[in-house]
Amino acid sequence: MPYRRQDSAVWWVSYRDPNGKRLRRSTDTTDRKEADALEAKWKIESYRAKQWDEAPPRGLDELMLAYLTAHAGKRSATRDIGIARHLRQAFGGLDVTDISGQRVRGYIQTRKDAGVKPGTINRELALLSTMLTYARVELEWDNVSNAVTGRKLPTPEGRVRWLSRAEAARLIVAARALPRARWLADFIILALHTGMRRGEILGMEWRRVDLAAGLIHLDGSGTKSGKRRSVPINATARMAILTRLRWKATHAPGTEWVFSHLDGTRIADVKKSFHAACGKAQIADFRIHDLRHTCAAWLVSAGVELSAVRDLLGHASVQTTEIYAHLSPENVRAAVAVLDDVRSRSGHAGFHPSRKSA
């Protein structure tokens, strides 16, 4: 018999699956008659599965609930819930075996018609793909295929914006002039000279700063990849940290955060003050994450190997770092210079590719 939970206005049902396991499912309806009909339908399906070895239906709604519940602790859990809402509008109510390539293509076209960018559509498809794989591997649902495979959209090169040294200096001066965000200049300096993400900097605790070793130790829970890494501190970054240390000693000696308010609580948002500093410095089209791009661009332009930049920034692979490769033309110049040496050794100094041989 359908029942209502205290935390829900819709009707729920309880019945046993073919293996005798009790299942509790939301009917997603506040209509009692509709809930009764759904309960009867699901019980019949369970009976047929048990007596005739017929695979029970597996709804996408059920899969979404199972996946999101199992991964509620993910860093991207909130984003996943938002994506799931879009997916549910298109595929909700379907059995997972009914999610075909044609339906996926229809979803892609609908999202494109709505003006959604390819990168966003791909992230939505990636979650759907992950859920379908979860159904097959973790839930052991039979006959579940992944219709997303091979259907992601090509994406244009991502936006990469960085500052010149002169622009960076202007931005820091502007940040120092903001009376209500005295910490902003130190935040900017650390981002430029460590390549750390906004969340990594704002989540930095004093116990993880080792000035003697010249390292900032990032815990896996605070990094995008979920992996621990240590970030070296250069002389400029060290000065910014020492400035925060002096501020701490005077204003909030008990705080555990490198960037804190007067009451010792962590500074959680820098967007408004950062935007103000950019306006004051007359720097347009520049975001907080672009400080990280700037750090990478400066390093690559100075001839630092991409693998070293990858390790500093904490990229999962060097492919991510390769968006900065064009900033190091000297590496390519040295490569093609090798061809001159080969030509000289082969004795074909007068060879020109446009000339025909006699």
Order of alpha helices (4+ residues) and beta strands (2+ residues): beta-beta-beta-alpha-alpha-alpha-alpha-alpha-alpha-alpha-alpha-beta-beta-beta-alpha-alpha-alpha-alpha-alpha-alpha
